[in-house]
Amino acid sequence: MIGIFDSGVGGLTVAREMKKKFPEKPIIYFGDTARVPWGNKSPEIVRGYCEQICDFLISEGATEIIIACNTASALAAEYLRKKYPHIKIYDVIDPVVEKIIAESGDGKNKIGVIGTKGTITSGVYENKIKEKSPNLEIYSQACPLFVPLVEEGLADDFVCEIVAEKYLTNLKRKGITKIILGCTHYPLLKGVIEKFLGTNVRCIGSDEEVVKSLSDENEILAEKQSGKDRFYFSDLSESYLELAGNIYGKKIKAEKIEW
């Protein structure tokens, strides 16, 4: 069983892509909605949250885990791989970096990176891309309000357009050709982002890329397995449940897990 976790409901974009690609593979999802957002928290706190959630997912039968959160991928992926050597752990950053490198061999592209404060401050995207393609121009921008806007169900509200203009104006002036949506919540804002930046700027989301990467590595995913999809959240309300269903693409039943 594949375990997937995030700070909230944004990781359901990854779960959605997972079920599109492998409908017969049961998943178990955990959203830490009681403690969202993680992007403004210290690395130690984030690692502690991730360890707690991984213990839960493994106890529920997860044999592989996707960290469906860029902040957690940046701050905790290597820690978790050392902590759980018997579990295959995927992050959402490396597949996007590989995609950028593969498509930017000439080094002429200007790459924008947006994410939470934690992800942007870590410099993880810039460092990994520059390591393999040092000539690429990379411009990063933290967008801390994007996650709470999505979590509040305001992804289609005009306020998102105002916030997007504030965050993305400098990237637009730089003439970026691609933008990395460095948070699994951000694909839900893709329309707003594309509207502001223009159709000539390509959005690359971790939701699609991590599933592509996972499927390339793991042949057993296509095998039919028994078991139902399960969804857990650390805080649960009717509005959260409705939002989660909208993101996932259909209504879900979920349970609240109190630590």
N, C-alpha and C positions, 0 to 999 in steps of 0.2 A: 504494500500500500504506500502511496505517495503522500507524505505530509507536506503541507504548505502553510507558511505563517507570515504574518505581516503585523504592523502596528495597529492596523484597523481593517477597513474594508477594501483598500486599494489593491491588496494582493489578490482579490477575487478576479482582477483582470488576468492574472497569471492562471488562476484556476479555470477561468473561462476558456482560455486558449488551450489549456491542458485537456479539457473535456472535448473540445473541437477536434483535436488531433488524436486523442485516445479515449473515445467514449466508453470503452469497456474497462478502463483502469479506474478503480475506486480511489477516491482521494479523501483526506481528512484535513480540514482547514481550521486554523486558529487565528482569530483577529483580536489583538490586544486593545480593544476599544476603550477600556477603562483607563489606559495610560497613554493613548495617542495624544499628540504626536511624539515620535521619538527623535526627530531631527534636531531638537534643541537640548537634548540630554547628553550627559557625559558618556564617553566610551565605556566606562566601567558599568554604568547603569544599564546601558543598552546590552552589553554582554550578559549581564545578570538576567535581564528579561529573556534574552534568547535562550540561555541555558535552561531556565525554568520551563519555557514553552517546548523546547526540544525534549526534555524529560517527559513532559506530558504526551507529546505526539508519539514518542517511542513506546510509552506505556500503553498507548491505544493501538499499537500495531504498525506504526510507520517504519518502513525499512529503508526508505530514501526520503530526503527532506529538501524542499526548495525554500530558500530564504527569499521570500517574495517582497523584499524591502531593501531599497538601495542603502539606506542608512545602516541597517544591520549587516548587509553584505560588505559594506566598507569597513565597519568597525568590529565585526564579530566572526566573519566567515572562517578565517584561519584559526581563530580560537576554537570554534565549534568543531572544525575538522580534527584538531588535536584532541579535543575533549571526547569526541565520539568517532574513533578511528574505524569502528565496525559499521558505521552508517555513511552511505554516500550522500554528501551534502553539496547542493548546487547553489551558486549565488547568481544574482541577476546582472552583475557588472561585467564579468569576463566575456560572456557571449556578445554583448554590445560592443565591447572593445575590439573583439575579433572581427566583428562586422565592419566597423569603421576602418580597421587596418586593411581588410581585404578589398574594400571599395575605394581606398584612398592611396593607392600605390604611388601615384605621381606626386603626392605631397602638396597639391595645389588647393585642396579644399580647406575652407575655414569652418571649424567645428565649434558649435555652441553646446554648452552643457548646463542644464538646469536641474536643480535638486533641492533637497532640504539643506539647512545650514550645516548639519552634521556631514552630509555627503560632500558638499562643496568644500567645506573647511578641510576635510581629509585629503583633498586633492587626488583621490583615487583614480578617477577617470583620466585626468591630465597626466598623472605619473605613468599609468599603464600604457596609455597611447603613445606618449613621448618616448617611452622605453623602446618601442618597436618602430616608431615613425617620428623621429625627432624634428622633422621639418614641418609637420602639420601645425597650423595656427589654431590654438584652442582658447576659447573664451568662456569663462564660467560665471554663473549667476545663481545665487541662492534665491529661492522663491518660497519663503516660509508660509505665506498665507494660502498657497494653493491647496495644501492638504486639508486644513480645516474647512475651506470652501467646499471641497468635494465631500468631506465627512458630513457637512451640514446639508448636502443635497442641492448645492447652489452651482453646480458645474455649468448649467445652462443659463444662469442669471447674468444680467448685464454687468453686475459688479465684477464678475470674472474678467470681462473685457477691460475694465478700468485697471484692475490689478495687473493683468497681462501687459498692458501698455507700459505701466510703471516698471515692471521687471524686465521686459524684453526690448525696450527701446535701444539700449546700448548695444545689444547683440545685433539688432537689425542694422544699426549704423556701421557695425563692423563688417557687414556684408557676408554673414555666415551662409554656407551652402547646405549644412546639415545641422540638426539640433538633436542632441540626446535627451530624451525624456527620462531623466535620472531619478525617477520615483515611480513606483507602480500605480500611484494615484493619477499621474499625469496623462496617461492615454485617455482618460475621461475628459480631459481638457484639450484634446488634440484639435478639435474644431476651432476653439477660441484661439489657440496658438497659431494654427495655420492661417486663420483669418487675419491676424495681426502681422505675421511675418511674410505672408504671401505664398503662393503655390510653388514658387521656385525654391523654397527651403523645405527640405525633406525631414520629416520627423522619424526618429528611430526609437521605438519603445522596447523596454526590456521584457514586456509580457510575451511578445511574439518570439523574440530572439532566444530567451532561455528555454522555451519549449522546443524550438528547432535544435538547439544545442543538445538538449537532453535526449531527444529522439535519435540524434546522430550517434550518441554514445550507447544507448540502451535498447537493445533489440527486443527485450522481453516486454517492453511497454505495450506492444501491439497485441500481446497475448491476452485473451479474455480471462478475467479473474472475478471471483465472486466477492460480494460485499457491497454495501451501500455507501454513497458519499455521505460524509458527516461534517457538520459545521459547528464550531464552537467560538464563543466570544466571551471576553472577560466582563463586558457590560452589554446588555441587550435591551433594546426598546423596540416598539413598533416601528418607529421611524428608521432606526438602524436596519431592522429586518427588511423593510421595504426598499431602502437604499441598496442593501446587499443583493436583494433579488434583481433590482434593476441593473446592477453592475454585472452580476453573474449571467443574466439573460433569462432567468426564470425564478419563480418563487422557491425559497428554500426554507427548510425547517432547521432551527438551530437551538443549541443549548447554551446556557450561561454557566461559565466555570469561574467560581470565586476562589482566588488564591488563599 
